Amino acid sequence: MAGRFLRACLTSTMQLRRNLTARPLHRAMATLKGIPTDEEQATGLERRALQALKLGKDPYSMLKPKEYAGTKEDPHIVPSTVNKRLVGCLCEEDNTAIVWFWLHEGPSQRCPSCGSHYKLVHHELPH
């Protein structure tokens, strides 16, 4: 009885080895190119973000924001998904205190301390 069981195990193991060695290894996407790139292996939100960056868009605000003068003609742009947002202003370069104020949708508003202009712009998330 034990001999039959042992023979069956050995036979199935040998068949399994034959099947594994007979099949070629399959590599998805990078078969001829080598290691796949980030774009080739990205999925979900990461893939969407990479595709948007390729088109020159920044849907999740991942890149450094554009520098603005902070004047009435060129206010600092603040993206928001709602009609108001809390903004912190470092009025001077070496200042350690942050001036917080609410920025509402509409015309640009000034920082109560230094007078820099900020404008709230509606921003849609891509998902």
Chimera marker file (.cmm) of the C-alpha trace (Angstrom):
<marker_set name="trace">
<marker id="1" x="0.000" y="0.000" z="0.000" r="1" g="1" b="0" radius="0.5"/>
<marker id="2" x="2.778" y="2.410" z="0.925" r="1" g="1" b="0" radius="0.5"/>
<marker id="3" x="4.635" y="1.420" z="-2.270" r="1" g="1" b="0" radius="0.5"/>
<marker id="4" x="1.692" y="2.409" z="-4.493" r="1" g="1" b="0" radius="0.5"/>
<marker id="5" x="1.374" y="5.769" z="-2.751" r="1" g="1" b="0" radius="0.5"/>
<marker id="6" x="5.087" y="6.441" z="-3.113" r="1" g="1" b="0" radius="0.5"/>
<marker id="7" x="5.025" y="5.478" z="-6.813" r="1" g="1" b="0" radius="0.5"/>
<marker id="8" x="2.007" y="7.756" z="-7.404" r="1" g="1" b="0" radius="0.5"/>
<marker id="9" x="3.767" y="10.675" z="-5.723" r="1" g="1" b="0" radius="0.5"/>
<marker id="10" x="6.953" y="10.145" z="-7.727" r="1" g="1" b="0" radius="0.5"/>
<marker id="11" x="5.036" y="9.807" z="-10.997" r="1" g="1" b="0" radius="0.5"/>
<marker id="12" x="3.041" y="12.993" z="-10.414" r="1" g="1" b="0" radius="0.5"/>
<marker id="13" x="6.206" y="14.861" z="-9.384" r="1" g="1" b="0" radius="0.5"/>
<marker id="14" x="8.004" y="13.754" z="-12.550" r="1" g="1" b="0" radius="0.5"/>
<marker id="15" x="5.023" y="14.780" z="-14.708" r="1" g="1" b="0" radius="0.5"/>
<marker id="16" x="4.952" y="18.167" z="-12.996" r="1" g="1" b="0" radius="0.5"/>
<marker id="17" x="8.662" y="18.668" z="-13.657" r="1" g="1" b="0" radius="0.5"/>
<marker id="18" x="8.212" y="17.718" z="-17.316" r="1" g="1" b="0" radius="0.5"/>
<marker id="19" x="5.350" y="20.220" z="-17.672" r="1" g="1" b="0" radius="0.5"/>
<marker id="20" x="7.322" y="23.016" z="-16.015" r="1" g="1" b="0" radius="0.5"/>
<marker id="21" x="10.460" y="22.531" z="-18.051" r="1" g="1" b="0" radius="0.5"/>
<marker id="22" x="8.586" y="22.101" z="-21.324" r="1" g="1" b="0" radius="0.5"/>
<marker id="23" x="6.913" y="25.527" z="-21.096" r="1" g="1" b="0" radius="0.5"/>
<marker id="24" x="8.925" y="28.636" z="-21.938" r="1" g="1" b="0" radius="0.5"/>
<marker id="25" x="9.001" y="31.369" z="-19.345" r="1" g="1" b="0" radius="0.5"/>
<marker id="26" x="6.572" y="34.139" z="-20.257" r="1" g="1" b="0" radius="0.5"/>
<marker id="27" x="7.302" y="37.743" z="-19.367" r="1" g="1" b="0" radius="0.5"/>
<marker id="28" x="4.588" y="40.306" z="-19.814" r="1" g="1" b="0" radius="0.5"/>
<marker id="29" x="5.298" y="43.657" z="-21.523" r="1" g="1" b="0" radius="0.5"/>
<marker id="30" x="9.082" y="43.501" z="-21.248" r="1" g="1" b="0" radius="0.5"/>
<marker id="31" x="9.729" y="40.344" z="-23.268" r="1" g="1" b="0" radius="0.5"/>
<marker id="32" x="12.233" y="41.905" z="-25.631" r="1" g="1" b="0" radius="0.5"/>
<marker id="33" x="12.956" y="45.223" z="-23.937" r="1" g="1" b="0" radius="0.5"/>
<marker id="34" x="14.304" y="44.063" z="-20.563" r="1" g="1" b="0" radius="0.5"/>
<marker id="35" x="13.098" y="45.720" z="-17.373" r="1" g="1" b="0" radius="0.5"/>
<marker id="36" x="9.679" y="47.379" z="-17.759" r="1" g="1" b="0" radius="0.5"/>
<marker id="37" x="9.470" y="51.142" z="-17.251" r="1" g="1" b="0" radius="0.5"/>
<marker id="38" x="7.365" y="52.835" z="-14.570" r="1" g="1" b="0" radius="0.5"/>
<marker id="39" x="4.792" y="53.721" z="-17.219" r="1" g="1" b="0" radius="0.5"/>
<marker id="40" x="4.511" y="50.103" z="-18.402" r="1" g="1" b="0" radius="0.5"/>
<marker id="41" x="3.905" y="48.692" z="-14.941" r="1" g="1" b="0" radius="0.5"/>
<marker id="42" x="1.838" y="51.520" z="-13.410" r="1" g="1" b="0" radius="0.5"/>
<marker id="43" x="-1.822" y="50.848" z="-12.627" r="1" g="1" b="0" radius="0.5"/>
<marker id="44" x="-4.783" y="52.713" z="-11.185" r="1" g="1" b="0" radius="0.5"/>
<marker id="45" x="-4.282" y="56.298" z="-9.992" r="1" g="1" b="0" radius="0.5"/>
<marker id="46" x="-0.546" y="56.159" z="-10.611" r="1" g="1" b="0" radius="0.5"/>
<marker id="47" x="-1.184" y="55.331" z="-14.284" r="1" g="1" b="0" radius="0.5"/>
<marker id="48" x="-3.725" y="58.179" z="-14.568" r="1" g="1" b="0" radius="0.5"/>
<marker id="49" x="-1.282" y="60.619" z="-13.001" r="1" g="1" b="0" radius="0.5"/>
<marker id="50" x="1.556" y="59.559" z="-15.342" r="1" g="1" b="0" radius="0.5"/>
<marker id="51" x="-0.715" y="59.903" z="-18.392" r="1" g="1" b="0" radius="0.5"/>
<marker id="52" x="-1.844" y="63.366" z="-17.251" r="1" g="1" b="0" radius="0.5"/>
<marker id="53" x="1.764" y="64.480" z="-16.663" r="1" g="1" b="0" radius="0.5"/>
<marker id="54" x="2.584" y="63.310" z="-20.179" r="1" g="1" b="0" radius="0.5"/>
<marker id="55" x="-0.130" y="65.660" z="-21.486" r="1" g="1" b="0" radius="0.5"/>
<marker id="56" x="1.276" y="68.549" z="-19.435" r="1" g="1" b="0" radius="0.5"/>
<marker id="57" x="-1.387" y="68.483" z="-16.696" r="1" g="1" b="0" radius="0.5"/>
<marker id="58" x="-0.825" y="68.237" z="-12.936" r="1" g="1" b="0" radius="0.5"/>
<marker id="59" x="-4.086" y="66.746" z="-11.577" r="1" g="1" b="0" radius="0.5"/>
<marker id="60" x="-2.858" y="65.969" z="-8.064" r="1" g="1" b="0" radius="0.5"/>
<marker id="61" x="-0.613" y="69.029" z="-7.574" r="1" g="1" b="0" radius="0.5"/>
<marker id="62" x="2.541" y="66.920" z="-7.499" r="1" g="1" b="0" radius="0.5"/>
<marker id="63" x="4.799" y="69.420" z="-9.212" r="1" g="1" b="0" radius="0.5"/>
<marker id="64" x="6.229" y="72.586" z="-7.696" r="1" g="1" b="0" radius="0.5"/>
<marker id="65" x="3.667" y="75.378" z="-8.072" r="1" g="1" b="0" radius="0.5"/>
<marker id="66" x="4.337" y="78.205" z="-10.501" r="1" g="1" b="0" radius="0.5"/>
<marker id="67" x="5.792" y="81.349" z="-8.941" r="1" g="1" b="0" radius="0.5"/>
<marker id="68" x="3.470" y="84.357" z="-8.900" r="1" g="1" b="0" radius="0.5"/>
<marker id="69" x="4.262" y="87.971" z="-8.063" r="1" g="1" b="0" radius="0.5"/>
<marker id="70" x="1.429" y="88.283" z="-5.533" r="1" g="1" b="0" radius="0.5"/>
<marker id="71" x="0.226" y="91.560" z="-7.021" r="1" g="1" b="0" radius="0.5"/>
<marker id="72" x="-3.334" y="92.443" z="-7.954" r="1" g="1" b="0" radius="0.5"/>
<marker id="73" x="-2.538" y="91.725" z="-11.626" r="1" g="1" b="0" radius="0.5"/>
<marker id="74" x="-0.653" y="88.463" z="-10.891" r="1" g="1" b="0" radius="0.5"/>
<marker id="75" x="-2.088" y="86.976" z="-7.652" r="1" g="1" b="0" radius="0.5"/>
<marker id="76" x="-0.965" y="83.719" z="-6.056" r="1" g="1" b="0" radius="0.5"/>
<marker id="77" x="-3.295" y="80.996" z="-7.429" r="1" g="1" b="0" radius="0.5"/>
<marker id="78" x="-4.815" y="78.681" z="-4.798" r="1" g="1" b="0" radius="0.5"/>
<marker id="79" x="-6.641" y="75.601" z="-6.186" r="1" g="1" b="0" radius="0.5"/>
<marker id="80" x="-9.663" y="74.315" z="-4.263" r="1" g="1" b="0" radius="0.5"/>
<marker id="81" x="-12.491" y="71.822" z="-4.750" r="1" g="1" b="0" radius="0.5"/>
<marker id="82" x="-14.856" y="73.934" z="-2.619" r="1" g="1" b="0" radius="0.5"/>
<marker id="83" x="-15.710" y="77.651" z="-2.521" r="1" g="1" b="0" radius="0.5"/>
<marker id="84" x="-13.329" y="78.607" z="0.319" r="1" g="1" b="0" radius="0.5"/>
<marker id="85" x="-9.944" y="77.517" z="1.672" r="1" g="1" b="0" radius="0.5"/>
<marker id="86" x="-7.725" y="78.292" z="4.623" r="1" g="1" b="0" radius="0.5"/>
<marker id="87" x="-4.468" y="79.886" z="3.444" r="1" g="1" b="0" radius="0.5"/>
<marker id="88" x="-1.242" y="80.447" z="5.343" r="1" g="1" b="0" radius="0.5"/>
<marker id="89" x="1.058" y="83.303" z="4.322" r="1" g="1" b="0" radius="0.5"/>
<marker id="90" x="4.711" y="83.649" z="5.324" r="1" g="1" b="0" radius="0.5"/>
<marker id="91" x="4.836" y="87.395" z="4.931" r="1" g="1" b="0" radius="0.5"/>
<marker id="92" x="8.639" y="87.685" z="5.049" r="1" g="1" b="0" radius="0.5"/>
<marker id="93" x="11.222" y="85.164" z="3.927" r="1" g="1" b="0" radius="0.5"/>
<marker id="94" x="12.760" y="84.561" z="7.371" r="1" g="1" b="0" radius="0.5"/>
<marker id="95" x="9.492" y="84.903" z="9.293" r="1" g="1" b="0" radius="0.5"/>
<marker id="96" x="8.587" y="82.090" z="11.715" r="1" g="1" b="0" radius="0.5"/>
<marker id="97" x="4.944" y="83.091" z="12.224" r="1" g="1" b="0" radius="0.5"/>
<marker id="98" x="2.310" y="82.105" z="9.660" r="1" g="1" b="0" radius="0.5"/>
<marker id="99" x="-0.630" y="84.433" z="9.041" r="1" g="1" b="0" radius="0.5"/>
<marker id="100" x="-3.763" y="82.300" z="8.465" r="1" g="1" b="0" radius="0.5"/>
<marker id="101" x="-6.879" y="83.623" z="6.719" r="1" g="1" b="0" radius="0.5"/>
<marker id="102" x="-9.886" y="82.309" z="4.794" r="1" g="1" b="0" radius="0.5"/>
<marker id="103" x="-9.769" y="82.752" z="1.025" r="1" g="1" b="0" radius="0.5"/>
<marker id="104" x="-13.187" y="82.810" z="-0.677" r="1" g="1" b="0" radius="0.5"/>
<marker id="105" x="-14.116" y="82.281" z="-4.315" r="1" g="1" b="0" radius="0.5"/>
<marker id="106" x="-14.428" y="85.455" z="-6.373" r="1" g="1" b="0" radius="0.5"/>
<marker id="107" x="-12.024" y="88.367" z="-6.821" r="1" g="1" b="0" radius="0.5"/>
<marker id="108" x="-8.504" y="88.160" z="-5.427" r="1" g="1" b="0" radius="0.5"/>
<marker id="109" x="-8.050" y="88.898" z="-1.717" r="1" g="1" b="0" radius="0.5"/>
<marker id="110" x="-5.138" y="90.377" z="0.200" r="1" g="1" b="0" radius="0.5"/>
<marker id="111" x="-3.198" y="88.936" z="3.099" r="1" g="1" b="0" radius="0.5"/>
<marker id="112" x="-4.207" y="90.957" z="6.178" r="1" g="1" b="0" radius="0.5"/>
<marker id="113" x="-0.578" y="91.365" z="7.232" r="1" g="1" b="0" radius="0.5"/>
<marker id="114" x="1.630" y="91.920" z="4.167" r="1" g="1" b="0" radius="0.5"/>
<marker id="115" x="-0.883" y="92.704" z="1.416" r="1" g="1" b="0" radius="0.5"/>
<marker id="116" x="0.026" y="89.886" z="-1.026" r="1" g="1" b="0" radius="0.5"/>
<marker id="117" x="-2.869" y="88.998" z="-3.325" r="1" g="1" b="0" radius="0.5"/>
<marker id="118" x="-4.356" y="85.483" z="-3.469" r="1" g="1" b="0" radius="0.5"/>
<marker id="119" x="-7.048" y="84.140" z="-5.799" r="1" g="1" b="0" radius="0.5"/>
<marker id="120" x="-9.086" y="80.964" z="-5.288" r="1" g="1" b="0" radius="0.5"/>
<marker id="121" x="-9.510" y="78.901" z="-8.473" r="1" g="1" b="0" radius="0.5"/>
<marker id="122" x="-11.889" y="75.936" z="-8.709" r="1" g="1" b="0" radius="0.5"/>
<marker id="123" x="-10.015" y="72.652" z="-9.269" r="1" g="1" b="0" radius="0.5"/>
<marker id="124" x="-11.615" y="69.317" z="-10.240" r="1" g="1" b="0" radius="0.5"/>
<marker id="125" x="-9.982" y="66.085" z="-9.158" r="1" g="1" b="0" radius="0.5"/>
<marker id="126" x="-9.639" y="63.584" z="-12.032" r="1" g="1" b="0" radius="0.5"/>
<marker id="127" x="-11.275" y="60.616" z="-10.318" r="1" g="1" b="0" radius="0.5"/>
<link id1="1" id2="2" r="1" g="1" b="0" radius="0.2"/>
<link id1="2" id2="3" r="1" g="1" b="0" radius="0.2"/>
<link id1="3" id2="4" r="1" g="1" b="0" radius="0.2"/>
<link id1="4" id2="5" r="1" g="1" b="0" radius="0.2"/>
<link id1="5" id2="6" r="1" g="1" b="0" radius="0.2"/>
<link id1="6" id2="7" r="1" g="1" b="0" radius="0.2"/>
<link id1="7" id2="8" r="1" g="1" b="0" radius="0.2"/>
<link id1="8" id2="9" r="1" g="1" b="0" radius="0.2"/>
<link id1="9" id2="10" r="1" g="1" b="0" radius="0.2"/>
<link id1="10" id2="11" r="1" g="1" b="0" radius="0.2"/>
<link id1="11" id2="12" r="1" g="1" b="0" radius="0.2"/>
<link id1="12" id2="13" r="1" g="1" b="0" radius="0.2"/>
<link id1="13" id2="14" r="1" g="1" b="0" radius="0.2"/>
<link id1="14" id2="15" r="1" g="1" b="0" radius="0.2"/>
<link id1="15" id2="16" r="1" g="1" b="0" radius="0.2"/>
<link id1="16" id2="17" r="1" g="1" b="0" radius="0.2"/>
<link id1="17" id2="18" r="1" g="1" b="0" radius="0.2"/>
<link id1="18" id2="19" r="1" g="1" b="0" radius="0.2"/>
<link id1="19" id2="20" r="1" g="1" b="0" radius="0.2"/>
<link id1="20" id2="21" r="1" g="1" b="0" radius="0.2"/>
<link id1="21" id2="22" r="1" g="1" b="0" radius="0.2"/>
<link id1="22" id2="23" r="1" g="1" b="0" radius="0.2"/>
<link id1="23" id2="24" r="1" g="1" b="0" radius="0.2"/>
<link id1="24" id2="25" r="1" g="1" b="0" radius="0.2"/>
<link id1="25" id2="26" r="1" g="1" b="0" radius="0.2"/>
<link id1="26" id2="27" r="1" g="1" b="0" radius="0.2"/>
<link id1="27" id2="28" r="1" g="1" b="0" radius="0.2"/>
<link id1="28" id2="29" r="1" g="1" b="0" radius="0.2"/>
<link id1="29" id2="30" r="1" g="1" b="0" radius="0.2"/>
<link id1="30" id2="31" r="1" g="1" b="0" radius="0.2"/>
<link id1="31" id2="32" r="1" g="1" b="0" radius="0.2"/>
<link id1="32" id2="33" r="1" g="1" b="0" radius="0.2"/>
<link id1="33" id2="34" r="1" g="1" b="0" radius="0.2"/>
<link id1="34" id2="35" r="1" g="1" b="0" radius="0.2"/>
<link id1="35" id2="36" r="1" g="1" b="0" radius="0.2"/>
<link id1="36" id2="37" r="1" g="1" b="0" radius="0.2"/>
<link id1="37" id2="38" r="1" g="1" b="0" radius="0.2"/>
<link id1="38" id2="39" r="1" g="1" b="0" radius="0.2"/>
<link id1="39" id2="40" r="1" g="1" b="0" radius="0.2"/>
<link id1="40" id2="41" r="1" g="1" b="0" radius="0.2"/>
<link id1="41" id2="42" r="1" g="1" b="0" radius="0.2"/>
<link id1="42" id2="43" r="1" g="1" b="0" radius="0.2"/>
<link id1="43" id2="44" r="1" g="1" b="0" radius="0.2"/>
<link id1="44" id2="45" r="1" g="1" b="0" radius="0.2"/>
<link id1="45" id2="46" r="1" g="1" b="0" radius="0.2"/>
<link id1="46" id2="47" r="1" g="1" b="0" radius="0.2"/>
<link id1="47" id2="48" r="1" g="1" b="0" radius="0.2"/>
<link id1="48" id2="49" r="1" g="1" b="0" radius="0.2"/>
<link id1="49" id2="50" r="1" g="1" b="0" radius="0.2"/>
<link id1="50" id2="51" r="1" g="1" b="0" radius="0.2"/>
<link id1="51" id2="52" r="1" g="1" b="0" radius="0.2"/>
<link id1="52" id2="53" r="1" g="1" b="0" radius="0.2"/>
<link id1="53" id2="54" r="1" g="1" b="0" radius="0.2"/>
<link id1="54" id2="55" r="1" g="1" b="0" radius="0.2"/>
<link id1="55" id2="56" r="1" g="1" b="0" radius="0.2"/>
<link id1="56" id2="57" r="1" g="1" b="0" radius="0.2"/>
<link id1="57" id2="58" r="1" g="1" b="0" radius="0.2"/>
<link id1="58" id2="59" r="1" g="1" b="0" radius="0.2"/>
<link id1="59" id2="60" r="1" g="1" b="0" radius="0.2"/>
<link id1="60" id2="61" r="1" g="1" b="0" radius="0.2"/>
<link id1="61" id2="62" r="1" g="1" b="0" radius="0.2"/>
<link id1="62" id2="63" r="1" g="1" b="0" radius="0.2"/>
<link id1="63" id2="64" r="1" g="1" b="0" radius="0.2"/>
<link id1="64" id2="65" r="1" g="1" b="0" radius="0.2"/>
<link id1="65" id2="66" r="1" g="1" b="0" radius="0.2"/>
<link id1="66" id2="67" r="1" g="1" b="0" radius="0.2"/>
<link id1="67" id2="68" r="1" g="1" b="0" radius="0.2"/>
<link id1="68" id2="69" r="1" g="1" b="0" radius="0.2"/>
<link id1="69" id2="70" r="1" g="1" b="0" radius="0.2"/>
<link id1="70" id2="71" r="1" g="1" b="0" radius="0.2"/>
<link id1="71" id2="72" r="1" g="1" b="0" radius="0.2"/>
<link id1="72" id2="73" r="1" g="1" b="0" radius="0.2"/>
<link id1="73" id2="74" r="1" g="1" b="0" radius="0.2"/>
<link id1="74" id2="75" r="1" g="1" b="0" radius="0.2"/>
<link id1="75" id2="76" r="1" g="1" b="0" radius="0.2"/>
<link id1="76" id2="77" r="1" g="1" b="0" radius="0.2"/>
<link id1="77" id2="78" r="1" g="1" b="0" radius="0.2"/>
<link id1="78" id2="79" r="1" g="1" b="0" radius="0.2"/>
<link id1="79" id2="80" r="1" g="1" b="0" radius="0.2"/>
<link id1="80" id2="81" r="1" g="1" b="0" radius="0.2"/>
<link id1="81" id2="82" r="1" g="1" b="0" radius="0.2"/>
<link id1="82" id2="83" r="1" g="1" b="0" radius="0.2"/>
<link id1="83" id2="84" r="1" g="1" b="0" radius="0.2"/>
<link id1="84" id2="85" r="1" g="1" b="0" radius="0.2"/>
<link id1="85" id2="86" r="1" g="1" b="0" radius="0.2"/>
<link id1="86" id2="87" r="1" g="1" b="0" radius="0.2"/>
<link id1="87" id2="88" r="1" g="1" b="0" radius="0.2"/>
<link id1="88" id2="89" r="1" g="1" b="0" radius="0.2"/>
<link id1="89" id2="90" r="1" g="1" b="0" radius="0.2"/>
<link id1="90" id2="91" r="1" g="1" b="0" radius="0.2"/>
<link id1="91" id2="92" r="1" g="1" b="0" radius="0.2"/>
<link id1="92" id2="93" r="1" g="1" b="0" radius="0.2"/>
<link id1="93" id2="94" r="1" g="1" b="0" radius="0.2"/>
<link id1="94" id2="95" r="1" g="1" b="0" radius="0.2"/>
<link id1="95" id2="96" r="1" g="1" b="0" radius="0.2"/>
<link id1="96" id2="97" r="1" g="1" b="0" radius="0.2"/>
<link id1="97" id2="98" r="1" g="1" b="0" radius="0.2"/>
<link id1="98" id2="99" r="1" g="1" b="0" radius="0.2"/>
<link id1="99" id2="100" r="1" g="1" b="0" radius="0.2"/>
<link id1="100" id2="101" r="1" g="1" b="0" radius="0.2"/>
<link id1="101" id2="102" r="1" g="1" b="0" radius="0.2"/>
<link id1="102" id2="103" r="1" g="1" b="0" radius="0.2"/>
<link id1="103" id2="104" r="1" g="1" b="0" radius="0.2"/>
<link id1="104" id2="105" r="1" g="1" b="0" radius="0.2"/>
<link id1="105" id2="106" r="1" g="1" b="0" radius="0.2"/>
<link id1="106" id2="107" r="1" g="1" b="0" radius="0.2"/>
<link id1="107" id2="108" r="1" g="1" b="0" radius="0.2"/>
<link id1="108" id2="109" r="1" g="1" b="0" radius="0.2"/>
<link id1="109" id2="110" r="1" g="1" b="0" radius="0.2"/>
<link id1="110" id2="111" r="1" g="1" b="0" radius="0.2"/>
<link id1="111" id2="112" r="1" g="1" b="0" radius="0.2"/>
<link id1="112" id2="113" r="1" g="1" b="0" radius="0.2"/>
<link id1="113" id2="114" r="1" g="1" b="0" radius="0.2"/>
<link id1="114" id2="115" r="1" g="1" b="0" radius="0.2"/>
<link id1="115" id2="116" r="1" g="1" b="0" radius="0.2"/>
<link id1="116" id2="117" r="1" g="1" b="0" radius="0.2"/>
<link id1="117" id2="118" r="1" g="1" b="0" radius="0.2"/>
<link id1="118" id2="119" r="1" g="1" b="0" radius="0.2"/>
<link id1="119" id2="120" r="1" g="1" b="0" radius="0.2"/>
<link id1="120" id2="121" r="1" g="1" b="0" radius="0.2"/>
<link id1="121" id2="122" r="1" g="1" b="0" radius="0.2"/>
<link id1="122" id2="123" r="1" g="1" b="0" radius="0.2"/>
<link id1="123" id2="124" r="1" g="1" b="0" radius="0.2"/>
<link id1="124" id2="125" r="1" g="1" b="0" radius="0.2"/>
<link id1="125" id2="126" r="1" g="1" b="0" radius="0.2"/>
<link id1="126" id2="127" r="1" g="1" b="0" radius="0.2"/>
</marker_set>
